[in-house]
Amino acid sequence: MIDQRHRNEAPRLGLRLPVPVAAARALVLAAVFVCAACGLVYELELVALASYLVGDSVTQASVILSVMVFAMGCGSLLAKRLRDTAAAAFAAVETGLALVGGLSVMVLYGCFAWFGQATPAMVGCAFAIGVLTGAEVPLLMTLVQRIRRQDAGGAVADLFAADYVGALVGGLAFPFLLLPHFGQLTGALATGVVNAAAGGATVLWLFRGDLSRRARAWLLVANVLALALLAGAAAAAGPFERAARRAVYGGDVRVAEQTAVQEVVLTGGGPGGPRLRLYLDGRLRVSGSATPRYVQALVHPAMNGPHTRVLVLGGGDGLALREVLRYADVAAVTSVQPDGELLRLARTDPGLSALNGHAYADPRVRVVTADPFDWLRGLRGEGGAEPFDVIVADLADPGLSRSAKLYSQEFYGLAARALAPGGRLAVRAGAAAGTARTFWTIDATVRAVGLHTSPYWLPPGPGAPAAPAGTPDQGYLLAARAGSPPLALPPGTPPGLTPPALRLAARAPLPTRPSRSLPPSTLLRPRIPAS
């Protein structure tokens, strides 16, 4: 243990401080707090953006966290060689971390937009941020001990307490402050500015007596250049985002916003211009007048039978709702949408509202903005709630990890409980091409709650119009309690979907059916997405 008699002997350590020892130590711990908060924001920015761009948030988070923790160990080892110049090294580390972390979102989105691949850049940024973050604590520990000697255990406890509290603040600031008010790109750049300012001020003011005049000049120039670069990137953020979106979505982007649920991009749709396209988290969801054929394949087979009361889960674009409302004998439709901003667009955007036939203005429609899982679960407390004749699950792509609970056994159990006797459940089970195992896993999950299924795909081929470019062929399930429901069309079905096309769709998935039943996906054992 270090001799406690020397704990207040800062002058003997050869370190000239501009403030008393206690204040200097508090300022260093404040710098630890700020740097820890910034470091966690960088980490969360990488995880969130990688999930948006690449999908499968569980895999992306695992890769980023694993790489960063490994890199932090490498950074800690490298910092051992820098302890003799701890102040200058810490300033350099913080300047580098501010640049790498602050610009990481711009780099990742640029690689995705212009090169179509963000994973190498994601791993590289995670490693660089991890190395620099890992070097912080050993250097700060050296600086704390240079201010006032104390036992190693006490110094480590104080340092890590400030570090963990800073991480808490950074973790809360990202979803509640930075993401909603600044967005990912500007939020990362603002965090970089705070990081560079905190690191530079701590060293250039508090530890200036530990630096030569030449070292102070170099560090000041490097810090000013880093801040100028981050400020310039912030000024160019708007044009950069527009150029990157044009590279991804084309030159006719009309709406681009990050909602609390997903990224929503709307292109085209003007008079005489390109057809309207709606992208959710980078995935094409609506492609002009060609899209309703896929929605019709989801809705109309389920409407073959009693359909007085209908529940639509998801489908915020309003296209499934439009198909349901074609039937005059539908008395009431409850539409549960998780994304209020997408719902607003479906109501107010001229192109999208025209495509959905202004479905949300129909007096038969009751709209609820809520998570579909939570809403179905809440029906248990509504003893007088009437069951539904038809439930249409037009939900987010099953390839996204955040939507896994909406394809779970628990979710389908809640949906089955809300079905009336003789009711049908229609499930949009994702793109058919290349995802047969995912499709049959969803089928097994629906059957696990006691429902019988009729699977079908809608691929292009004889009897079915060709899919528009960029629109994947869709897989569907129609389920009921009494037995596998017949795939048939009720009177009044639009001509875009015909009985021959539906018969072809029923045969399409059969060659891919696995020889043995797959295990269902549950909340505790999610198997969606499945490879």
C-alpha positions as CSV (number, residue, x, y, z in Angstrom):
1,M,0.0,0.0,0.0
2,I,1.2,3.5,-0.8
3,D,2.4,5.5,2.2
4,Q,-0.5,7.7,3.3
5,R,1.8,10.3,4.8
6,H,2.5,11.6,1.3
7,R,-1.1,11.9,0.1
8,N,-1.0,15.8,0.3
9,E,2.5,16.3,-1.0
10,A,1.7,17.5,-4.5
11,P,4.7,20.0,-4.6
12,R,7.1,17.1,-4.0
13,L,5.8,15.4,-7.1
14,G,7.0,18.3,-9.2
15,L,3.5,19.1,-10.5
16,R,2.4,22.8,-10.5
17,L,-1.4,23.1,-10.3
18,P,-3.4,26.2,-11.0
19,V,-5.9,25.3,-8.3
20,P,-5.8,23.5,-4.9
21,V,-5.2,19.8,-4.9
22,A,-8.7,18.9,-3.9
23,A,-10.2,21.0,-6.7
24,A,-7.7,19.6,-9.2
25,R,-8.6,16.1,-8.3
26,A,-12.4,16.9,-8.6
27,L,-11.7,18.4,-12.0
28,V,-10.0,15.2,-13.2
29,L,-12.9,13.1,-12.0
30,A,-15.2,15.5,-13.8
31,A,-13.2,14.9,-17.0
32,V,-13.5,11.1,-16.4
33,F,-17.3,11.6,-16.1
34,V,-17.5,13.5,-19.4
35,C,-15.2,11.2,-21.3
36,A,-17.1,8.1,-20.1
37,A,-20.4,9.6,-21.1
38,C,-19.1,10.4,-24.6
39,G,-17.6,6.9,-24.9
40,L,-20.9,5.2,-24.3
41,V,-22.7,7.6,-26.7
42,Y,-20.2,6.5,-29.4
43,E,-20.9,2.9,-28.6
44,L,-24.7,3.3,-28.7
45,E,-24.5,5.3,-32.0
46,L,-22.6,2.5,-33.6
47,V,-25.0,-0.2,-32.4
48,A,-28.1,1.8,-33.5
49,L,-26.8,2.8,-36.9
50,A,-25.5,-0.7,-37.6
51,S,-28.9,-2.1,-36.7
52,Y,-30.6,0.3,-39.1
53,L,-28.2,-0.3,-42.0
54,V,-27.4,-4.0,-41.6
55,G,-30.4,-5.3,-39.7
56,D,-30.4,-8.0,-37.0
57,S,-29.7,-5.8,-34.0
58,V,-28.7,-8.6,-31.8
59,T,-25.8,-9.7,-34.1
60,Q,-24.7,-6.2,-34.7
61,A,-24.7,-5.3,-31.0
62,S,-22.8,-8.5,-30.2
63,V,-20.1,-7.8,-32.8
64,I,-19.7,-4.1,-31.8
65,L,-19.5,-4.8,-28.1
66,S,-17.2,-7.8,-28.4
67,V,-14.8,-5.8,-30.7
68,M,-14.9,-2.8,-28.4
69,V,-14.2,-4.7,-25.2
70,F,-11.3,-6.6,-26.9
71,A,-9.9,-3.3,-28.2
72,M,-10.2,-1.7,-24.8
73,G,-7.9,-4.4,-23.4
74,C,-5.4,-3.6,-26.3
75,G,-5.7,0.1,-25.5
76,S,-5.0,-0.5,-21.8
77,L,-1.8,-2.4,-22.6
78,L,-0.6,0.3,-25.0
79,A,-1.2,3.0,-22.4
80,K,1.4,1.4,-20.2
81,R,4.1,2.7,-22.5
82,L,2.7,6.3,-22.3
83,R,2.6,6.7,-18.5
84,D,5.7,8.9,-18.4
85,T,4.0,11.4,-20.6
86,A,0.5,10.8,-19.2
87,A,-0.9,14.4,-19.7
88,A,0.2,14.8,-23.3
89,A,-0.9,11.2,-24.1
90,F,-4.3,11.7,-22.5
91,A,-4.9,14.9,-24.6
92,A,-3.9,13.1,-27.8
93,V,-6.1,10.2,-26.9
94,E,-9.1,12.4,-26.3
95,T,-8.5,14.3,-29.5
96,G,-8.3,11.1,-31.5
97,L,-11.4,9.7,-29.8
98,A,-13.4,12.9,-30.5
99,L,-12.5,12.6,-34.2
100,V,-13.1,8.9,-34.6
101,G,-16.2,8.8,-32.4
102,G,-17.7,12.0,-33.7
103,L,-17.2,11.2,-37.4
104,S,-18.1,7.5,-37.0
105,V,-21.7,7.9,-38.0
106,M,-20.8,9.9,-41.1
107,V,-18.2,7.3,-42.1
108,L,-20.6,4.4,-41.6
109,Y,-23.5,6.0,-43.5
110,G,-21.2,7.1,-46.3
111,C,-19.8,3.6,-46.7
112,F,-23.3,2.2,-46.8
113,A,-24.6,4.8,-49.2
114,W,-21.8,4.8,-51.8
115,F,-20.2,1.4,-51.4
116,G,-23.3,-0.6,-50.2
117,Q,-21.3,-2.2,-47.3
118,A,-21.1,-0.8,-43.8
119,T,-19.7,-3.8,-41.8
120,P,-16.0,-3.3,-42.4
121,A,-16.3,0.3,-41.4
122,M,-18.4,-0.6,-38.4
123,V,-15.8,-3.1,-37.1
124,G,-12.9,-0.6,-37.8
125,C,-14.7,2.2,-35.9
126,A,-15.6,0.0,-33.0
127,F,-11.9,-1.2,-32.7
128,A,-10.5,2.3,-32.9
129,I,-12.9,3.7,-30.4
130,G,-12.3,0.7,-28.1
131,V,-8.5,1.2,-28.2
132,L,-8.7,4.9,-27.4
133,T,-11.3,4.3,-24.7
134,G,-9.2,1.6,-23.1
135,A,-6.2,3.9,-23.0
136,E,-8.1,6.5,-21.0
137,V,-8.3,4.8,-17.6
138,P,-4.6,4.0,-17.1
139,L,-3.6,7.5,-18.1
140,L,-6.2,9.1,-15.9
141,M,-5.1,6.9,-13.0
142,T,-1.6,8.2,-13.5
143,L,-2.8,11.8,-13.5
144,V,-4.9,11.3,-10.4
145,Q,-2.0,9.8,-8.6
146,R,0.3,12.7,-9.7
147,I,-2.1,15.2,-8.2
148,R,-2.3,13.4,-4.8
149,R,-0.9,10.0,-3.8
150,Q,-3.4,7.7,-2.2
151,D,-3.8,3.9,-1.9
152,A,-4.4,2.3,-5.2
153,G,-7.7,0.8,-4.2
154,G,-9.2,4.1,-3.2
155,A,-8.0,5.8,-6.4
156,V,-9.4,3.0,-8.6
157,A,-12.7,3.2,-6.7
158,D,-13.0,7.0,-7.3
159,L,-12.0,6.7,-10.9
160,F,-14.4,3.9,-11.7
161,A,-17.3,5.6,-9.8
162,A,-16.9,8.7,-12.0
163,D,-16.6,6.5,-15.1
164,Y,-19.7,4.4,-14.4
165,V,-21.8,7.5,-13.5
166,G,-20.7,9.1,-16.7
167,A,-21.7,6.0,-18.6
168,L,-25.1,6.1,-17.0
169,V,-25.6,9.7,-18.1
170,G,-24.3,9.0,-21.6
171,G,-26.6,6.0,-21.9
172,L,-29.6,8.0,-21.0
173,A,-28.7,11.1,-23.0
174,F,-28.5,9.1,-26.3
175,P,-32.1,7.9,-26.5
176,F,-33.8,10.8,-24.7
177,L,-31.7,13.8,-25.8
178,L,-29.3,13.3,-28.7
179,L,-31.3,11.0,-30.9
180,P,-34.7,12.8,-30.8
181,H,-33.3,16.4,-30.8
182,F,-30.1,16.1,-32.9
183,G,-30.3,12.9,-34.8
184,Q,-27.5,10.3,-35.1
185,L,-25.2,12.3,-37.3
186,T,-25.3,15.7,-35.6
187,G,-25.5,14.0,-32.2
188,A,-22.3,12.1,-32.7
189,L,-20.5,15.3,-33.9
190,A,-21.8,17.2,-30.9
191,T,-20.5,14.5,-28.6
192,G,-17.1,14.7,-30.3
193,V,-17.0,18.4,-29.7
194,V,-17.7,17.9,-26.0
195,N,-15.2,15.1,-25.8
196,A,-12.4,17.2,-27.4
197,A,-13.1,20.2,-25.3
198,A,-13.2,18.3,-22.0
199,G,-9.9,16.4,-22.8
200,G,-8.1,19.5,-24.1
201,A,-9.2,21.8,-21.3
202,T,-8.2,19.3,-18.6
203,V,-4.7,18.9,-19.9
204,L,-3.9,22.4,-21.4
205,W,-5.1,24.2,-18.3
206,L,-4.9,21.9,-15.3
207,F,-1.7,20.0,-16.3
208,R,0.0,22.8,-18.3
209,G,2.9,22.8,-15.8
210,D,3.5,19.1,-16.8
211,L,4.0,20.1,-20.5
212,S,6.8,21.9,-22.4
213,R,5.9,25.0,-24.3
214,R,6.3,23.1,-27.5
215,A,4.1,20.2,-26.4
216,R,1.4,22.7,-25.3
217,A,1.5,24.4,-28.7
218,W,1.2,21.1,-30.6
219,L,-1.7,19.9,-28.4
220,L,-3.5,23.3,-28.7
221,V,-3.2,23.2,-32.5
222,A,-4.3,19.6,-32.7
223,N,-7.3,20.3,-30.4
224,V,-8.3,23.4,-32.4
225,L,-8.1,21.5,-35.7
226,A,-10.2,18.6,-34.3
227,L,-12.9,21.0,-33.1
228,A,-12.8,22.8,-36.5
229,L,-13.1,19.6,-38.4
230,L,-16.1,18.5,-36.2
231,A,-17.7,21.9,-36.6
232,G,-17.2,21.7,-40.4
233,A,-18.7,18.3,-40.5
234,A,-21.7,19.5,-38.5
235,A,-22.1,22.4,-41.0
236,A,-22.0,19.9,-43.9
237,A,-24.3,17.4,-42.2
238,G,-27.4,18.5,-44.1
239,P,-25.9,18.4,-47.6
240,F,-24.1,15.1,-46.7
241,E,-27.4,13.4,-45.6
242,R,-29.2,14.6,-48.7
243,A,-26.4,13.3,-51.0
244,A,-26.2,10.0,-49.2
245,R,-29.9,9.5,-49.4
246,R,-29.8,10.3,-53.1
247,A,-27.2,7.6,-53.5
248,V,-29.3,5.1,-51.6
249,Y,-32.9,6.0,-52.6
250,G,-32.4,8.1,-55.8
251,G,-32.8,11.8,-56.4
252,D,-36.5,12.2,-55.6
253,V,-36.5,11.9,-51.8
254,R,-39.5,13.9,-50.4
255,V,-39.6,12.8,-46.8
256,A,-36.8,11.4,-44.7
257,E,-37.1,11.2,-40.9
258,Q,-36.0,9.0,-38.0
259,T,-39.1,8.3,-35.9
260,A,-39.1,6.7,-32.5
261,V,-39.6,3.3,-34.2
262,Q,-37.8,3.4,-37.5
263,E,-36.3,5.4,-40.4
264,V,-39.0,6.5,-42.8
265,V,-38.1,7.6,-46.3
266,L,-40.7,8.6,-49.0
267,T,-39.7,9.1,-52.6
268,G,-41.5,10.0,-55.8
269,G,-45.2,10.1,-56.0
270,G,-45.5,13.5,-57.7
271,P,-47.7,14.2,-60.8
272,G,-45.9,12.7,-63.8
273,G,-42.9,11.8,-61.8
274,P,-41.4,8.5,-60.5
275,R,-43.8,6.2,-58.7
276,L,-44.2,6.5,-54.9
277,R,-41.9,4.4,-52.8
278,L,-41.9,4.0,-49.1
279,Y,-38.8,2.7,-47.3
280,L,-38.8,1.6,-43.7
281,D,-35.4,1.2,-42.2
282,G,-34.0,1.0,-45.7
283,R,-36.3,-1.7,-46.8
284,L,-38.7,-1.2,-49.6
285,R,-42.3,-1.4,-48.2
286,V,-44.4,0.4,-50.9
287,S,-43.7,0.6,-54.6
288,G,-46.5,2.6,-56.2
289,S,-49.5,1.0,-57.7
290,A,-47.7,-2.4,-57.9
291,T,-47.7,-2.9,-54.1
292,P,-51.4,-3.4,-53.5
293,R,-51.2,-6.8,-55.2
294,Y,-49.1,-8.0,-52.3
295,V,-51.4,-6.4,-49.8
296,Q,-54.4,-8.0,-51.5
297,A,-52.8,-11.4,-51.2
298,L,-52.6,-10.8,-47.5
299,V,-56.1,-9.5,-46.8
300,H,-58.6,-11.0,-49.3
301,P,-58.1,-14.7,-48.5
302,A,-58.7,-13.9,-44.9
303,M,-61.9,-12.0,-45.7
304,N,-63.5,-15.2,-47.2
305,G,-65.9,-15.8,-44.3
306,P,-67.5,-13.6,-41.6
307,H,-65.7,-10.3,-41.4
308,T,-67.9,-7.9,-39.4
309,R,-65.1,-7.0,-37.0
310,V,-61.5,-6.7,-38.3
311,L,-58.2,-6.0,-36.5
312,V,-55.2,-4.7,-38.5
313,L,-51.9,-4.9,-36.6
314,G,-49.2,-2.8,-38.2
315,G,-49.5,-1.8,-41.8
316,G,-49.1,1.9,-41.0
317,D,-49.1,2.8,-44.7
318,G,-52.8,2.2,-44.8
319,L,-52.8,-0.2,-47.8
320,A,-54.1,-3.2,-45.9
321,L,-56.7,-1.1,-44.2
322,R,-57.9,0.1,-47.7
323,E,-58.4,-3.5,-48.8
324,V,-60.4,-4.4,-45.7
325,L,-62.6,-1.4,-46.2
326,R,-63.6,-2.5,-49.7
327,Y,-66.2,-4.7,-48.0
328,A,-69.4,-2.8,-47.2
329,D,-70.4,-5.3,-44.6
330,V,-67.3,-4.6,-42.4
331,A,-68.8,-2.8,-39.5
332,A,-65.7,-1.9,-37.5
333,V,-62.0,-1.9,-38.0
334,T,-59.4,-1.4,-35.2
335,S,-56.0,-0.4,-36.6
336,V,-53.1,-0.8,-34.1
337,Q,-50.0,1.1,-35.4
338,P,-46.7,1.4,-33.5
339,D,-45.4,4.4,-35.4
340,G,-47.4,7.6,-35.0
341,E,-45.2,9.5,-37.5
342,L,-45.8,6.9,-40.2
343,L,-49.5,7.1,-39.4
344,R,-49.4,10.9,-39.8
345,L,-47.8,10.5,-43.2
346,A,-50.4,8.0,-44.3
347,R,-53.1,10.5,-43.4
348,T,-51.6,13.7,-44.7
349,D,-49.0,13.0,-47.5
350,P,-50.9,13.5,-50.8
351,G,-49.2,10.6,-52.6
352,L,-49.5,8.0,-49.8
353,S,-53.0,9.0,-48.7
354,A,-54.2,8.8,-52.3
355,L,-52.6,5.3,-52.6
356,N,-54.4,4.1,-49.5
357,G,-57.7,5.6,-50.6
358,H,-57.8,7.9,-47.5
359,A,-58.5,4.8,-45.5
360,Y,-57.9,6.5,-42.1
361,A,-60.7,9.0,-42.8
362,D,-63.3,6.2,-42.9
363,P,-65.7,6.4,-39.9
364,R,-65.6,2.7,-39.4
365,V,-61.9,2.9,-38.5
366,R,-60.6,3.2,-34.9
367,V,-56.9,3.9,-34.8
368,V,-54.7,3.1,-31.8
369,T,-51.0,4.1,-31.6
370,A,-49.4,1.4,-29.6
371,D,-47.1,-1.6,-29.7
372,P,-49.2,-4.5,-31.1
373,F,-47.9,-7.0,-28.6
374,D,-48.7,-4.7,-25.6
375,W,-52.1,-3.8,-27.0
376,L,-53.1,-7.4,-27.5
377,R,-51.9,-8.2,-24.0
378,G,-54.0,-5.4,-22.6
379,L,-57.2,-6.9,-24.1
380,R,-57.2,-9.4,-21.2
381,G,-58.2,-6.6,-18.9
382,E,-61.1,-5.6,-21.1
383,G,-63.7,-8.2,-20.2
384,G,-66.3,-6.7,-22.5
385,A,-64.0,-6.6,-25.6
386,E,-65.6,-8.3,-28.5
387,P,-63.5,-10.9,-30.5
388,F,-62.5,-10.2,-34.1
389,D,-63.6,-12.2,-37.1
390,V,-60.4,-11.4,-39.0
391,I,-56.9,-10.3,-37.7
392,V,-54.4,-9.1,-40.3
393,A,-50.8,-9.0,-39.1
394,D,-49.0,-6.6,-41.5
395,L,-46.0,-6.2,-39.4
396,A,-42.3,-5.2,-39.7
397,D,-40.0,-7.4,-41.6
398,P,-39.2,-10.6,-39.6
399,G,-35.6,-10.1,-40.6
400,L,-35.3,-7.4,-38.0
401,S,-34.4,-8.5,-34.5
402,R,-36.5,-5.8,-32.9
403,S,-39.6,-7.3,-34.5
404,A,-38.9,-10.8,-33.2
405,K,-41.4,-10.6,-30.4
406,L,-44.1,-9.9,-33.0
407,Y,-43.4,-13.3,-34.6
408,S,-43.2,-15.2,-31.3
409,Q,-45.4,-18.0,-29.9
410,E,-46.6,-15.6,-27.1
411,F,-47.7,-13.0,-29.7
412,Y,-49.7,-15.5,-31.7
413,G,-51.2,-16.8,-28.6
414,L,-52.5,-13.4,-27.7
415,A,-53.8,-13.0,-31.3
416,A,-55.5,-16.4,-31.2
417,R,-57.2,-15.4,-27.9
418,A,-58.7,-12.3,-29.7
419,L,-60.2,-14.4,-32.5
420,A,-63.9,-15.1,-32.7
421,P,-65.1,-18.7,-33.3
422,G,-64.4,-19.3,-36.9
423,G,-62.1,-16.3,-37.1
424,R,-59.0,-16.2,-39.3
425,L,-55.5,-14.8,-38.8
426,A,-53.5,-13.6,-41.8
427,V,-49.8,-13.2,-41.3
428,R,-47.3,-11.4,-43.7
429,A,-44.3,-13.7,-43.2
430,G,-41.6,-11.7,-45.0
431,A,-39.9,-12.1,-48.3
432,A,-40.2,-15.6,-49.7
433,A,-37.0,-15.7,-51.8
434,G,-34.1,-17.1,-49.8
435,T,-35.8,-17.2,-46.4
436,A,-37.6,-20.5,-46.4
437,R,-36.4,-21.5,-43.0
438,T,-37.6,-18.2,-41.5
439,F,-41.0,-18.7,-43.2
440,W,-41.4,-22.3,-41.9
441,T,-40.3,-21.2,-38.5
442,I,-43.1,-18.6,-38.4
443,D,-45.5,-21.4,-39.6
444,A,-44.4,-23.7,-36.8
445,T,-44.8,-20.8,-34.3
446,V,-48.4,-20.1,-35.4
447,R,-49.2,-23.8,-35.2
448,A,-47.7,-24.0,-31.7
449,V,-50.6,-22.0,-30.3
450,G,-53.3,-24.4,-31.7
451,L,-54.0,-22.8,-35.0
452,H,-54.0,-24.6,-38.3
453,T,-52.2,-22.9,-41.2
454,S,-52.5,-22.6,-45.0
455,P,-49.1,-21.3,-46.3
456,Y,-48.7,-19.6,-49.6
457,W,-46.3,-17.5,-51.5
458,L,-46.9,-15.0,-54.3
459,P,-44.0,-15.5,-56.7
460,P,-44.0,-14.2,-60.3
461,G,-44.9,-16.9,-62.8
462,P,-47.8,-18.2,-64.9
463,G,-51.0,-16.8,-63.7
464,A,-49.4,-14.1,-61.5
465,P,-48.1,-10.7,-62.7
466,A,-44.4,-10.2,-62.5
467,A,-43.1,-8.5,-59.4
468,P,-41.9,-4.9,-59.8
469,A,-38.1,-4.4,-59.8
470,G,-36.8,-4.3,-56.2
471,T,-40.0,-5.7,-54.7
472,P,-39.5,-9.1,-53.1
473,D,-42.0,-12.0,-53.5
474,Q,-44.0,-12.3,-50.3
475,G,-44.8,-15.3,-48.0
476,Y,-48.1,-15.5,-46.2
477,L,-49.9,-17.7,-43.7
478,L,-53.7,-18.0,-43.2
479,A,-54.6,-19.6,-39.9
480,A,-57.7,-20.7,-38.1
481,R,-58.7,-22.9,-35.1
482,A,-61.0,-25.5,-36.6
483,G,-58.6,-26.6,-39.4
484,S,-56.5,-25.3,-42.2
485,P,-58.6,-22.6,-43.8
486,P,-59.3,-22.8,-47.5
487,L,-57.4,-20.4,-49.7
488,A,-60.3,-18.8,-51.6
489,L,-61.4,-15.4,-52.6
490,P,-64.7,-13.8,-51.5
491,P,-66.9,-11.9,-53.9
492,G,-65.7,-8.4,-54.7
493,T,-62.0,-9.2,-54.7
494,P,-60.1,-6.8,-57.0
495,P,-59.0,-8.2,-60.3
496,G,-55.3,-7.9,-59.4
497,L,-55.7,-11.2,-57.5
498,T,-57.3,-14.2,-59.2
499,P,-58.1,-17.8,-58.1
500,P,-55.5,-19.2,-60.5
501,A,-52.8,-16.9,-59.0
502,L,-53.9,-18.0,-55.5
503,R,-53.7,-21.7,-56.4
504,L,-50.2,-21.2,-57.8
505,A,-49.3,-19.3,-54.6
506,A,-50.5,-22.3,-52.5
507,R,-48.2,-24.7,-54.4
508,A,-45.1,-22.4,-54.4
509,P,-43.8,-23.0,-50.9
510,L,-44.5,-26.8,-50.8
511,P,-41.1,-27.9,-52.2
512,T,-39.3,-26.0,-49.5
513,R,-41.2,-27.5,-46.5
514,P,-38.7,-29.1,-44.1
515,S,-39.0,-32.8,-43.6
516,R,-39.3,-32.3,-39.8
517,S,-41.2,-29.6,-38.0
518,L,-39.1,-26.7,-36.9
519,P,-39.2,-25.5,-33.2
520,P,-41.3,-22.4,-32.6
521,S,-39.9,-19.0,-31.8
522,T,-40.6,-17.7,-28.3
523,L,-39.6,-14.6,-26.3
524,L,-37.0,-16.5,-24.3
525,R,-35.8,-18.5,-27.3
526,P,-36.2,-16.3,-30.4
527,R,-35.6,-18.1,-33.7
528,I,-36.7,-15.2,-35.8
529,P,-34.8,-14.1,-37.9
530,A,-33.7,-17.7,-38.8
531,S,-31.0,-18.5,-41.3
